[in-house]
Amino acid sequence: MTASSTSTSTSTEPPTSTAPVLIPVETEPFPGAHGTDPLPDDRPVAVSVQGVYKVFGRRPQEAVRRLKDGAGRADVKSLGTAAVIDASFDVKQGEIFVVMGLSGSGKSTLIRMLNGLWKPTAGHVLLGDDDLATVNAKQLRALRRSRVSMVFQHFALLPHRTVLDNAAYPLEIQGMGKAERREKAQQALDLVGLGGWQDSLPSQLSGGMRQRVGLARALAADTDVLLMDEAFSALDPLIRREMQEQLLDLQQTLGKTIIFITHDLNEAMHLGDRIAVMRDGRTVQIGTAEEILSDPANDYVAQFVADVDRTRVLTAASVMVRPTAVVPLGGGPRVASRTMREAQVSAAYVVDRQRVLRGVVRDADAVALLKSSGDHATSIESIVHDGVAPVSVDTPLAELFAPAAESPLPVAVTDDKNRLVGVIPRVTLLEAMVPPTLEEPDAVGQDTTEDAPAPQDTTSTEGADA
């Protein structure tokens, strides 16, 4: 417990200090806050990647054996190029899972295994109950038609077809009738803001509009999983941000499972429910944006996130701590006075039986009520000061500085039922702005190896049609 820097009154006289008062807090974070196990997520797994390796070259299995024994990427270079090394993660239904890394990290190779374009050298890629590492060509085509769709970086539109027919193309492949597929495609175009452009050709659209056509095409297919490979990388910054916001809006409505590949850290932090950071073919950390910012797995990740605007990523939930001086509304002035005296504070938040925040009580008022009413007073409702301005758990840190400066108490954090779930002292808010201390500088971006070239792949790609 950190004592207040102000002098607190423990006598029956009201305190004379006008300095800000502080509520002491425990340093133990709440469940679900950064640094603890996340709240239970019972959503089923949509995609599971289990111990996946991808090696291009003449002796891929020997390279995998040596990698499993602890060899590095450079150690097996004579056997082949290790593009992905021991990748393992689960993606839940309705989650946006972002895979982020620099050029040569293996992220593009990974997504090609997630849609079956390349088969893993070792390991399993499960789409529901189907293992893409073992399905035959016919099964793979069926999975692509009904279970997984993809949005490409460079649009991949058919130039001779209208916007509507481009969006309807996957439904045409599925054998859907013309009228029905055009209706569904039009609905998808309306979702992405292209209503009225259905009769235009791709050449008549801007880059952002063409990418919207690609997104509409994927949505029209109505598949379980949506793969997006650097989908917004070719767009201008303003259009790119607009597309990111539109994707988040669509996700709120549709709840798709999205695996998004990017090299842009800010994009990853903005979009991802969870983020996997890759380097040299390996997944070095998986976590939420807040977890990666606040607790990087190693110096590489720490350097990677050093320049991120933490105030836009971290939220109240990630920095709040548990208040220890909380007074029950029905406890009476003696309980209130004793609680504040033992905590060495001159004010405390007041909650009712449901832990709903009701306001603030000060020790001077509790003492005065006790003097006037003695033990006959059973409630402190008459001395509770309202006007408290709490923040929600998902409020960005950027929006906490004003309330922290205006309030003499730590900022109260409440849930959607206005229940007090934590507080944020000023010192905690300031500490959250300091990036984790780096130990030894580690070169970021020195890996110039491109994602492994396909021509050397000796694994059959039968049925790997786009």
N, C-alpha and C positions, 0 to 999 in steps of 0.2 A: 504494500500500500504506500502510495506517495502522499505525504502530508501536504496540506495546502500551505502556500507561502504566506497566507494571511493569518493573522492571529484570530483564533476562534474563541467564542465565549463559552465557558462551562459553568458560569454562575447564573443567578436568577436575573441578572441585569442584561438588558439587550446589548449586543455588541455595538461598539461605536465605529468600527472600521467600515469604510465605504469601498474598500478594495474588492475585486471580484472574489466570489466564493467558489470553491471547488468541491465536487462530490468525489470521494475516493473511489477508485475502481480497481477491480482485480485485473491482473494481466492475462488471465486465462481466456482465450477467445471462445466465442459461442460455437456450438456445432454448426457446420456449414460455412463458417467464416474461414478466411484464408488460413492455411496451416493445419486445419483439422480435416478429418474425414468428411467428404461431402454428404449432404443429406441423402437419404436412400432414394435411389432411382430404379423403380421396378419396371421401366419400359423394356420391352424385348429388344434383343440385339438384332439389328438389320444387316450389318456387315461385320464379319469377324476375320481378322488377319492374324494368322498363327504361325510364328516362326518362319516367315517368308524370306527366302534368299533368291536373288536373280543375278546370275553370272553369265556374261557373254564371253565366249571363247571356245577353245578346243577341248579343254578339260574342266568343265564347270563343276562336276561332282567332286573332283579332287580339291578344287578351290573351296567348295563349301565345307568339305571335311576339315581343311586347315583353318578356315574361318571359325568353325565351331570349336576348334582346339585353341583359339585365342589369337590367331594371326590377324594382321591388319590388312587393309585394302592394298597397300603397297607391297605387302609380303607375298600376295598371290598374283601379282601383275603378270608374271610369266605364264600363269595358267589361264588367265582371263581377266576381264574387267568386272569387278564386283560392284554392281549398280545399287543393289539393295541387300542389306545384311541384317538378318534376324529381326525383321519388322513384326511387331505384335501389338494389336490394339483391337478394341471392339467399338463399333459405332452404334449408338442406340437409335431406335426409331424416332423420327422427328428432330434429330440433332443436326446442327451444322458443325461438321468436323473439318477443321482446316489443317492441311499439311503444308508446312512452310519450310523453305530452305533456299540457299543460294544455288546458282547454277552448278550442276554436278553433284548435288546432294542426294539425288535418287528419287526425288518426288514425282517427276514425270514418268519414270519407269514404273513406279509404284502404281500410279493411276491406270497405266496400261494393263497392269495385272488385275486391277479391280474390275475391268470390263472384259477381261478375257482376251485382249489383243495379244498379250504375251502370257505364257504359262510360267509359273514359278519354277526355278531350278530345284527348290526344296520348300516345304511348308504348304500351308493351305490358305485359300481365300474362300470363305464361306459367304454366300449370298443366301440368307435364310438357311435352308438345309442343303443347298446345292454347293458343291465344292468346285470352283472354277478351275482348279488344278487337275481335275479328273474327268469333267464332263466331256462328251464327244461334240463334234462340230454341230450336229443337229440340235442337241440340247442347248448349246451355247447360243445359237441363233435365236432359239425360242426365248431364252433368258433375256437377251438383248431387246427383244421386241416387247416383252411384257414386264420386265423387272427392273431394268437399269437403262437410263438414257444419259446422254452426254452433251455438254455445251462446250464448244471448242473456242480457243483463243482467237482464231482468224475466221470466225463465223461459219465457214463451210456451207454457204448457201448455194443453191442451184441457180445460176444467173438467168436462165431462160424461163424460169417459173416465177409466177407472181408471189407476193408475200403470203397470200392465203395458201397457195399450193405448197410453198416451202414449209409452212407450219403444219400442213396436213400430211406431209410426206411419210412420217413414221406410221400414221394410221393407214395410209395406202399400202405400205409394206405389210401391215397386219391383215390386209384383205378387207378392210371396212368399206362399206358402200360410199359412193362419192358424196351424196347429200349429207350423210351422217358425219363423215370425216370433215367436210367443210364447215359444218355447224360447230363441231368441237374445236376445230382450228380457229374459227372466228372468236369463240369464247376465250381461247388462250390469248389471242391477239388483244382482245379487250382487256384482259387481266394485266398485260404488260404495257398498256397505254398506246396501242397501235390501231385502235378502232378507226376506220376510215382510210387506212392505208393498204387494205387487203388486195387491191387490184394493182398496186405499184410493183415495179421490178426492183430487185435489190440494188441495182445501179442508181436508182432514183432516191435512195435513202442515205442518211448520214451514217457514220460508223456506229454511233450509239443506237440508232434505230435498227441497223442490221444485227447488232448483238441482241436486241430485244426480240427480233425474229427468231434467232437461234434459241433464246430462252423460251419463247412461245412454242417452238417446235418440240422442245423437251417436255414442256408442261402438257402439251396436247397428247403426248404418248401416255401420260398418266401412269408412269412407272413408280415403283416403290422407292427407288434410289436415283438420285440425280448427281452425276459427276460433272464437276466444272474445272476444266484445266486451264488455269491462267485466263479465265473467261473475260476479265475486264482489263487485262494488261495492255491491250492495244488501244485503249480509249484515252482521250484527253482527261486530265485530272478532274475537271468539273463534271464531265459526263460519267466518269468512273465513279465518283462519289454518289451521283444520282442513281446509278445502277445498283450500287451497294445498298442504298436505302430502299430501292424498289424490291430487291431480293429479300431484305428483312421484312418488308411489308407483306410480300407474297407468302413468306414462311409463316407469318402469324395467321394467315388465312388457310393455307394448304397443309402445313405441317409435314413437309417432305423430309426425307432423310437426304442430307446434302453433304457430299465430300468435296471440298473446295481446295484446289491447289494454287499456291501463290508464292512469290518471292518477296512480297511486300509485307513488312511486319505490321504496319499500321492497318492495312487491309485485314490481315489475320486477326489482329486484336479487335477490330470493329465487328467482324462478321462471326467469329468462331464462338460456339458454346464451349468447345475445347480445341486446343491447338497441339499438333505434333510438330516438334522442331527436328529437322533432319540435318545431318552433317556427314559427309563421306559415306553415304549409304546407310547410316545407322540413325535410328530414332533416339535422340539424346534426352528429350523430355516431352512428356504429354501432360497437359493440365489446362485449367482455365487461364484466360489472359491475366487475371489477378494473381494466380499462383505462379505463373512464369515470371511476372514482373517482380513479385515480392520474394520469391524463393527460387531463383534460377538454379538449375541442376549443376552447372559448372561455369567456369569463367567464359567459355564461348557464348553460352546463352546470356550471361550477364552483360557481356559486351554488346551482344546483338540487341538487347533491349535498353541499353543505356540511354539512348536519345529519345525514347518513347515519352510522350506527354502523359505522365502517370495520372494527372488530374482527370484525364478523359477516360481512363481505363479502370482505375481503382474506384470502388464504391464504398458507401458507408458500411455495408456488411463486411467488407474485408478489413476494416480498421477498428470497428467498434469493439468495446470491451464491456464486461458486465459491471453494472453499478452495485456497490455494496451498501450505500445509504439510501434505501428506498423505504418510504413510510407508508403503511396501510391507511386508507382513508378512514376506516372505522376503529383505528387503534387508540384514539384519544390523545390528548396533549402530552401526557406523561410518557407514553410510548414514543411519540415523536421526538420529545426532548431528549430522552435517553438514547435513541438511535443516533441522533446527530451528535450528542456528546461523546458517545463511544467511537464514532467515526471521525471525530474532531473536525466537523464541518459546521457551518452556520446556516445551511439550507439543504433541502433534499427534495427529490421528486416524490410525488404522491400518486399511488395507484389504488384502484379498487380491487375487489376480490377476483375479478377476471384479468387483473394486471393492466387494465386500461389506464392510460395516463390521464390524470385529472388535474395536475398542476404542480405547484411548488409550495412548500411550507418553509418558513424561516424560524430559527430557534427563538428569536425574540418574541415572535407571535405565539409560539407554543408556550413559552414561559409566562407571558401575559395572560393567556387563557387559563393556564393552570392556576395562577394566582387568583384570578377572579372567580373561577368555578370549582377549583379543587378537584376532587375525584368525581364530581358529579358530571363533568364533561366527558362524554363517551365518543365524541366525534370531533374531528378537526376540520370538518367541511367549511365552517365559517371563516377559517383563517387560511384556506388554500387559495393561492393566487393563480388565476388562469392566465391565458395569454401566452402560454408556452408554444413555441413554433418548432415542433419536431420535424425530422426529415425521414424519408422512407429508406428502407434497406438498400434500394438500388440507386440512390442519389449519387451521381458522380462527385468525386472529391472537389472538382472545380466549383461546384455549387455549395460547398460546405463552408468556405472561408467567410462569406458574409454573415451567416448565422452564428458562426463561432466567434466572430469579432463583436457581434451585437449582444450576445448572451453572456452574463456573468457566470453561468454554469456550463458544464460540458454539454455539447449538443445532444439532445435526446433523439434516439432512433426508434421508430415505431413500425409495426407491421401493418398489413392492410386493414386490421381491425383496431388500430390505434393502441395496440398493446406495447408497452415498453419492452424492447428487446435488447437495448444496449445504449451506451453513451460514448461520445467521442470527445475526450479532453483536447484542448488546444495542442498540448505537447505531442499527443498521439498523432494528430493531424499533421503536424510539422514533420515528425519522424517518418511518416509514410511517404513524404516527398523525397526522401533521401534514397537513392538507389543502393542496393546491396554492395558492400565493400568488395572490390575485386582483389584477388590475390596476385597471381602472376599474369601479366598481359598475354593474351593468346591471339594469334593471328586470326582475324575474321575475314573470310572472303579470299583466302589464299588458294583454296582449292579451285583450280581452273578446269578440272576434268569435266567434260560435258556428260550429261546422262548417256549411258552406254549406247553405242551405235548398234542399230539393229542388224546390219549385214553379217556380223560375226555370230549371231545367235544360232546355235545348233539345235535349239528346241523347236519342235514342229509348231507352226502357227496355223494349222489346218482349221478352217472355219472362222478365222479371226477377221471376218468382214466388218467394216465400220458400221 
